[in-house]
Amino acid sequence: MTNLTLALAKSVKSTGVKSVYGDPIELDGMTLIPVALVQFGFGAGSDAGDAETENPAGGGGGGGVSIPIGAYVRDRSGLRFRPNLITLLAVGIPFIWVSGHAWSRIIKALKH
């Protein structure tokens, strides 16, 4: 079990920045660098098949979460960040609501 944990930690450490900032993509004279928020997950698998058969049974699965927040775009005019507006709205609206609710409670507490 310890070896599995060390192997997982090593793979996560080696892909950290590349998982958030993807490989640059060249497109029509522009360079796009995708940016995302990434939460690592893990998975498991089994090999329950018979070694004598051609199609051994087995399976596995895993997962994680990735939220695309935009891309850095480099062209003749320079480097700029282009946000993903749908993600910005999906994350921003609840954040603003929670912040407003928290501030209203803080102001009420300070008035008393």
Contacts in CASP RR format, 6 or more apart in sequence:
PFRMAT RR
TARGET T0000
AUTHOR 0000-0000-0000
METHOD contacts of the structure
MODEL  1
MTNLTLALAKSVKSTGVKSVYGDPIELDGMTLIPVALVQFGFGAGSDAGD
AETENPAGGGGGGGVSIPIGAYVRDRSGLRFRPNLITLLAVGIPFIWVSG
HAWSRIIKALKH
8 42 0 8 1.000
12 40 0 8 1.000
16 38 0 8 1.000
19 36 0 8 1.000
19 38 0 8 1.000
19 40 0 8 1.000
19 66 0 8 1.000
20 35 0 8 1.000
20 36 0 8 1.000
20 37 0 8 1.000
20 38 0 8 1.000
21 33 0 8 1.000
21 34 0 8 1.000
21 35 0 8 1.000
21 72 0 8 1.000
22 33 0 8 1.000
22 34 0 8 1.000
22 35 0 8 1.000
22 36 0 8 1.000
24 31 0 8 1.000
24 32 0 8 1.000
24 33 0 8 1.000
25 31 0 8 1.000
25 32 0 8 1.000
25 33 0 8 1.000
25 34 0 8 1.000
29 75 0 8 1.000
30 73 0 8 1.000
30 74 0 8 1.000
30 75 0 8 1.000
31 73 0 8 1.000
31 74 0 8 1.000
31 75 0 8 1.000
32 71 0 8 1.000
32 72 0 8 1.000
32 73 0 8 1.000
33 71 0 8 1.000
33 72 0 8 1.000
33 73 0 8 1.000
33 74 0 8 1.000
34 68 0 8 1.000
34 70 0 8 1.000
34 71 0 8 1.000
35 68 0 8 1.000
35 69 0 8 1.000
35 70 0 8 1.000
35 71 0 8 1.000
35 72 0 8 1.000
35 81 0 8 1.000
36 66 0 8 1.000
36 67 0 8 1.000
36 68 0 8 1.000
36 69 0 8 1.000
36 70 0 8 1.000
37 66 0 8 1.000
37 67 0 8 1.000
37 69 0 8 1.000
38 64 0 8 1.000
38 65 0 8 1.000
38 66 0 8 1.000
38 67 0 8 1.000
39 64 0 8 1.000
39 65 0 8 1.000
39 66 0 8 1.000
40 64 0 8 1.000
41 62 0 8 1.000
41 63 0 8 1.000
41 64 0 8 1.000
41 65 0 8 1.000
42 62 0 8 1.000
42 63 0 8 1.000
43 60 0 8 1.000
43 61 0 8 1.000
43 62 0 8 1.000
43 63 0 8 1.000
44 60 0 8 1.000
44 61 0 8 1.000
44 62 0 8 1.000
45 58 0 8 1.000
45 59 0 8 1.000
45 60 0 8 1.000
45 61 0 8 1.000
46 58 0 8 1.000
46 59 0 8 1.000
46 60 0 8 1.000
47 56 0 8 1.000
47 58 0 8 1.000
47 59 0 8 1.000
48 56 0 8 1.000
48 57 0 8 1.000
48 58 0 8 1.000
48 59 0 8 1.000
49 56 0 8 1.000
49 57 0 8 1.000
49 58 0 8 1.000
50 56 0 8 1.000
50 57 0 8 1.000
67 87 0 8 1.000
67 91 0 8 1.000
68 84 0 8 1.000
68 87 0 8 1.000
69 83 0 8 1.000
69 84 0 8 1.000
69 87 0 8 1.000
69 88 0 8 1.000
70 81 0 8 1.000
70 82 0 8 1.000
70 83 0 8 1.000
70 84 0 8 1.000
70 87 0 8 1.000
71 81 0 8 1.000
71 82 0 8 1.000
71 84 0 8 1.000
72 79 0 8 1.000
72 80 0 8 1.000
72 81 0 8 1.000
72 82 0 8 1.000
73 79 0 8 1.000
73 80 0 8 1.000
73 81 0 8 1.000
73 82 0 8 1.000
END
